[in-house]
Amino acid sequence: MAQIANPRIKRALVSVSNKEGIVEFCSTLSKDFGVEIISTGGTLKALIDSGIKAIEISQYTGFPEIMDGRVKTLHPKVHGGILSRREMDQQVMKENAIEEIDLVVVNLYPFIETVAKEGTALEEAIENIDIGGPSMVRSAAKNNLYTGVIVEPEDYGNILEEMKENKGSLTLETRRNLAAKAFSHTANYDSAISNYLNRQQDKNSKFLFGKYELRQELRYGENPHQSAAFYIDTSDITGSSISAAKQLQGKELSYNNIADTDAAYECVKTFDEPACVIVKHANPCGIALGNNILDAYQRAFASDETSAFGGIIAFNQSLDDETAQKIIDNQFVEVIIAPGVTEKARDILASKENIRLLDTELLGEAEKGSKLLSVNGGLLVQDNDIAVITEQDLKVVSEREPSPEEIKNCLFAWKVCKFVKSNAIVYTKDNQTIGIGAGQMSRIDSAKIAASKAEERGFNTKECCMASDAFFPFRDGIDAAAKIGITSVIQPGGSMRDQEVIDAANEANMAMVFTGVRHFRH
């Protein structure tokens, strides 16, 4: 089939929900390139009010808008004009008085923004499902040999520049790039609708559609030979998370920075008192509460000064100048994230321009959502682990009742343990971690590592708490803890050897509580 090289754009159909830049764009199309503009509804009004000549869609089709605007562009003159193959369809175009449409500028009803609002009724969501828009976008994208399609306002400037360089036309390469972007746009839109409607029925989708938009290409992944990119959940753009954070200074975030910062921030969000979490290689190395965030930071840093080097620091309160200065004095840090940063703190951290400083503005809470894990040839999906344990949920299984102080210590240790890679053992005292054993194949090995960390830092382990993310399969972990003076244990329970483990606790006069909840983290 012969190709018409870069046809000049003579006629454009413009109908946008997001009107950012549309008046300026259409003004240039009309005045500088003589493009005839066909438009609809609010877009038409905006153009005419700005003095831009535009033809109303019903004028072009000869058929009125009906059903409160539900049907206005679903017409052969619209789709024939967009889909026509210039050298093959001339006769049928002439017979049906169809004119060629060379450019489609369309973005869709704000369905995603509508359902993101709290309390949106199903009826309102349904009315914001666009039908004609996706049809026009897909028609133009399919016919990219002849027709251009624009779905994002940020493309307007580049399109006008190219038209200026190419005497009012677009290259085939550009039309194909725009087509790929257009199909991504409609795919994401349909995905959002599918996900929303399935959620209304409390169902999992038969097919798992994406709802993620590219935030940035990353220099590399976990290692330099791996390519990587960062996508954000477009349905949660107003949340408090690493995805919604604003970077105030520092180098571009890396793959590992993002993963570790997410772990640190989601952990610190679980505490009500001023808290600091320091993460290194996806695991907390120091967590503490304090009278203020400076106190919390100093205690978290003291938990493991060596591991904190080059770590990620997260706070659950606004970062102040005194804390910022103490961080610079103490250590090298990759990322600091907090729900607010004072001007004085920003000025202090500016002296270390490579520190990545992130502001989430609001703290937020742990939200029910999904965790995705890719495996070769597939994807694992599960709910976020947002289980919370209170004092009332604890079951005392030992002969000795825990003291109020031990209960407080256990609950703090349990929150920490949830964010440590399995097998996880955490030793805490006075709302401060003093030893963390993470990611071991054997639970007793995690217990020994936690103990060695505490010893290395010179902590007294007597009257400390031990938390385990899953049940103890044998009594050896309890025996090891007893030797270093641990007096309280919090764990899920549920092992076939629970009684053996309880007996070990009783022999050591330990208080032991079961949560009935497991916190595996792989």
URRABEL-V913599 format. One record per residue. N is the residue number from 1. OMEGA is omega in whole degrees, 0 to 359 (none if undefined). Layout:
BEGIN
n->N omega->OMEGA
n->N omega->OMEGA
END
This chain:
BEGIN
n->1 omega->180
n->2 omega->183
n->3 omega->172
n->4 omega->186
n->5 omega->172
n->6 omega->181
n->7 omega->179
n->8 omega->179
n->9 omega->182
n->10 omega->187
n->11 omega->180
n->12 omega->173
n->13 omega->187
n->14 omega->178
n->15 omega->188
n->16 omega->171
n->17 omega->176
n->18 omega->187
n->19 omega->178
n->20 omega->175
n->21 omega->187
n->22 omega->181
n->23 omega->180
n->24 omega->181
n->25 omega->183
n->26 omega->176
n->27 omega->179
n->28 omega->177
n->29 omega->185
n->30 omega->188
n->31 omega->186
n->32 omega->185
n->33 omega->177
n->34 omega->182
n->35 omega->174
n->36 omega->185
n->37 omega->173
n->38 omega->185
n->39 omega->184
n->40 omega->167
n->41 omega->184
n->42 omega->178
n->43 omega->179
n->44 omega->181
n->45 omega->180
n->46 omega->180
n->47 omega->182
n->48 omega->178
n->49 omega->179
n->50 omega->177
n->51 omega->180
n->52 omega->180
n->53 omega->180
n->54 omega->181
n->55 omega->178
n->56 omega->188
n->57 omega->181
n->58 omega->174
n->59 omega->182
n->60 omega->184
n->61 omega->186
n->62 omega->182
n->63 omega->185
n->64 omega->169
n->65 omega->181
n->66 omega->177
n->67 omega->178
n->68 omega->178
n->69 omega->179
n->70 omega->180
n->71 omega->177
n->72 omega->181
n->73 omega->179
n->74 omega->187
n->75 omega->181
n->76 omega->180
n->77 omega->177
n->78 omega->185
n->79 omega->173
n->80 omega->179
n->81 omega->180
n->82 omega->189
n->83 omega->186
n->84 omega->174
n->85 omega->196
n->86 omega->184
n->87 omega->183
n->88 omega->191
n->89 omega->184
n->90 omega->183
n->91 omega->181
n->92 omega->176
n->93 omega->181
n->94 omega->181
n->95 omega->184
n->96 omega->177
n->97 omega->178
n->98 omega->178
n->99 omega->183
n->100 omega->173
n->101 omega->189
n->102 omega->183
n->103 omega->176
n->104 omega->179
n->105 omega->188
n->106 omega->160
n->107 omega->203
n->108 omega->175
n->109 omega->186
n->110 omega->181
n->111 omega->184
n->112 omega->179
n->113 omega->182
n->114 omega->184
n->115 omega->177
n->116 omega->179
n->117 omega->180
n->118 omega->176
n->119 omega->179
n->120 omega->179
n->121 omega->180
n->122 omega->182
n->123 omega->178
n->124 omega->178
n->125 omega->181
n->126 omega->181
n->127 omega->179
n->128 omega->171
n->129 omega->182
n->130 omega->178
n->131 omega->182
n->132 omega->182
n->133 omega->178
n->134 omega->180
n->135 omega->179
n->136 omega->179
n->137 omega->181
n->138 omega->178
n->139 omega->181
n->140 omega->180
n->141 omega->177
n->142 omega->185
n->143 omega->186
n->144 omega->174
n->145 omega->183
n->146 omega->191
n->147 omega->174
n->148 omega->178
n->149 omega->180
n->150 omega->180
n->151 omega->183
n->152 omega->182
n->153 omega->181
n->154 omega->178
n->155 omega->186
n->156 omega->183
n->157 omega->180
n->158 omega->180
n->159 omega->179
n->160 omega->178
n->161 omega->181
n->162 omega->177
n->163 omega->178
n->164 omega->181
n->165 omega->187
n->166 omega->175
n->167 omega->174
n->168 omega->181
n->169 omega->175
n->170 omega->179
n->171 omega->178
n->172 omega->179
n->173 omega->179
n->174 omega->181
n->175 omega->179
n->176 omega->175
n->177 omega->178
n->178 omega->179
n->179 omega->179
n->180 omega->179
n->181 omega->181
n->182 omega->179
n->183 omega->175
n->184 omega->180
n->185 omega->181
n->186 omega->178
n->187 omega->179
n->188 omega->180
n->189 omega->179
n->190 omega->178
n->191 omega->180
n->192 omega->179
n->193 omega->180
n->194 omega->181
n->195 omega->182
n->196 omega->183
n->197 omega->176
n->198 omega->177
n->199 omega->179
n->200 omega->180
n->201 omega->182
n->202 omega->181
n->203 omega->167
n->204 omega->178
n->205 omega->174
n->206 omega->175
n->207 omega->179
n->208 omega->181
n->209 omega->178
n->210 omega->172
n->211 omega->188
n->212 omega->181
n->213 omega->181
n->214 omega->175
n->215 omega->179
n->216 omega->168
n->217 omega->179
n->218 omega->182
n->219 omega->175
n->220 omega->182
n->221 omega->179
n->222 omega->179
n->223 omega->186
n->224 omega->181
n->225 omega->180
n->226 omega->175
n->227 omega->185
n->228 omega->176
n->229 omega->180
n->230 omega->178
n->231 omega->178
n->232 omega->179
n->233 omega->184
n->234 omega->179
n->235 omega->184
n->236 omega->185
n->237 omega->180
n->238 omega->183
n->239 omega->177
n->240 omega->187
n->241 omega->175
n->242 omega->181
n->243 omega->183
n->244 omega->185
n->245 omega->176
n->246 omega->179
n->247 omega->184
n->248 omega->179
n->249 omega->172
n->250 omega->179
n->251 omega->177
n->252 omega->179
n->253 omega->177
n->254 omega->178
n->255 omega->182
n->256 omega->176
n->257 omega->184
n->258 omega->181
n->259 omega->182
n->260 omega->179
n->261 omega->176
n->262 omega->180
n->263 omega->182
n->264 omega->185
n->265 omega->179
n->266 omega->176
n->267 omega->185
n->268 omega->179
n->269 omega->185
n->270 omega->183
n->271 omega->178
n->272 omega->180
n->273 omega->175
n->274 omega->187
n->275 omega->174
n->276 omega->176
n->277 omega->176
n->278 omega->184
n->279 omega->174
n->280 omega->180
n->281 omega->172
n->282 omega->180
n->283 omega->172
n->284 omega->174
n->285 omega->176
n->286 omega->177
n->287 omega->179
n->288 omega->170
n->289 omega->180
n->290 omega->176
n->291 omega->175
n->292 omega->185
n->293 omega->174
n->294 omega->178
n->295 omega->180
n->296 omega->179
n->297 omega->182
n->298 omega->179
n->299 omega->178
n->300 omega->179
n->301 omega->180
n->302 omega->180
n->303 omega->181
n->304 omega->184
n->305 omega->182
n->306 omega->182
n->307 omega->181
n->308 omega->180
n->309 omega->180
n->310 omega->183
n->311 omega->178
n->312 omega->181
n->313 omega->179
n->314 omega->177
n->315 omega->175
n->316 omega->173
n->317 omega->183
n->318 omega->181
n->319 omega->180
n->320 omega->185
n->321 omega->182
n->322 omega->179
n->323 omega->179
n->324 omega->180
n->325 omega->180
n->326 omega->178
n->327 omega->180
n->328 omega->180
n->329 omega->188
n->330 omega->197
n->331 omega->166
n->332 omega->182
n->333 omega->179
n->334 omega->186
n->335 omega->168
n->336 omega->180
n->337 omega->182
n->338 omega->176
n->339 omega->183
n->340 omega->178
n->341 omega->180
n->342 omega->180
n->343 omega->179
n->344 omega->178
n->345 omega->178
n->346 omega->180
n->347 omega->181
n->348 omega->183
n->349 omega->178
n->350 omega->178
n->351 omega->176
n->352 omega->192
n->353 omega->180
n->354 omega->178
n->355 omega->178
n->356 omega->183
n->357 omega->184
n->358 omega->179
n->359 omega->178
n->360 omega->178
n->361 omega->178
n->362 omega->181
n->363 omega->182
n->364 omega->180
n->365 omega->174
n->366 omega->185
n->367 omega->174
n->368 omega->180
n->369 omega->183
n->370 omega->171
n->371 omega->181
n->372 omega->177
n->373 omega->180
n->374 omega->171
n->375 omega->181
n->376 omega->178
n->377 omega->182
n->378 omega->184
n->379 omega->173
n->380 omega->180
n->381 omega->176
n->382 omega->174
n->383 omega->170
n->384 omega->176
n->385 omega->180
n->386 omega->181
n->387 omega->180
n->388 omega->179
n->389 omega->175
n->390 omega->180
n->391 omega->181
n->392 omega->181
n->393 omega->186
n->394 omega->176
n->395 omega->179
n->396 omega->183
n->397 omega->181
n->398 omega->177
n->399 omega->180
n->400 omega->175
n->401 omega->176
n->402 omega->177
n->403 omega->176
n->404 omega->179
n->405 omega->179
n->406 omega->178
n->407 omega->178
n->408 omega->180
n->409 omega->180
n->410 omega->182
n->411 omega->175
n->412 omega->181
n->413 omega->182
n->414 omega->177
n->415 omega->179
n->416 omega->186
n->417 omega->181
n->418 omega->185
n->419 omega->178
n->420 omega->182
n->421 omega->180
n->422 omega->348
n->423 omega->186
n->424 omega->171
n->425 omega->182
n->426 omega->173
n->427 omega->181
n->428 omega->175
n->429 omega->178
n->430 omega->177
n->431 omega->178
n->432 omega->175
n->433 omega->178
n->434 omega->177
n->435 omega->181
n->436 omega->174
n->437 omega->189
n->438 omega->166
n->439 omega->181
n->440 omega->179
n->441 omega->180
n->442 omega->181
n->443 omega->179
n->444 omega->177
n->445 omega->177
n->446 omega->179
n->447 omega->180
n->448 omega->179
n->449 omega->178
n->450 omega->179
n->451 omega->181
n->452 omega->177
n->453 omega->179
n->454 omega->180
n->455 omega->181
n->456 omega->182
n->457 omega->178
n->458 omega->178
n->459 omega->173
n->460 omega->184
n->461 omega->179
n->462 omega->180
n->463 omega->175
n->464 omega->176
n->465 omega->173
n->466 omega->175
n->467 omega->178
n->468 omega->184
n->469 omega->178
n->470 omega->184
n->471 omega->175
n->472 omega->181
n->473 omega->179
n->474 omega->180
n->475 omega->187
n->476 omega->178
n->477 omega->178
n->478 omega->179
n->479 omega->180
n->480 omega->180
n->481 omega->181
n->482 omega->183
n->483 omega->182
n->484 omega->171
n->485 omega->176
n->486 omega->183
n->487 omega->179
n->488 omega->184
n->489 omega->173
n->490 omega->184
n->491 omega->182
n->492 omega->190
n->493 omega->178
n->494 omega->178
n->495 omega->175
n->496 omega->178
n->497 omega->180
n->498 omega->183
n->499 omega->177
n->500 omega->180
n->501 omega->178
n->502 omega->178
n->503 omega->179
n->504 omega->178
n->505 omega->180
n->506 omega->180
n->507 omega->181
n->508 omega->182
n->509 omega->176
n->510 omega->168
n->511 omega->180
n->512 omega->177
n->513 omega->175
n->514 omega->177
n->515 omega->185
n->516 omega->181
n->517 omega->179
n->518 omega->181
n->519 omega->174
n->520 omega->178
n->521 omega->184
n->522 omega->none
END
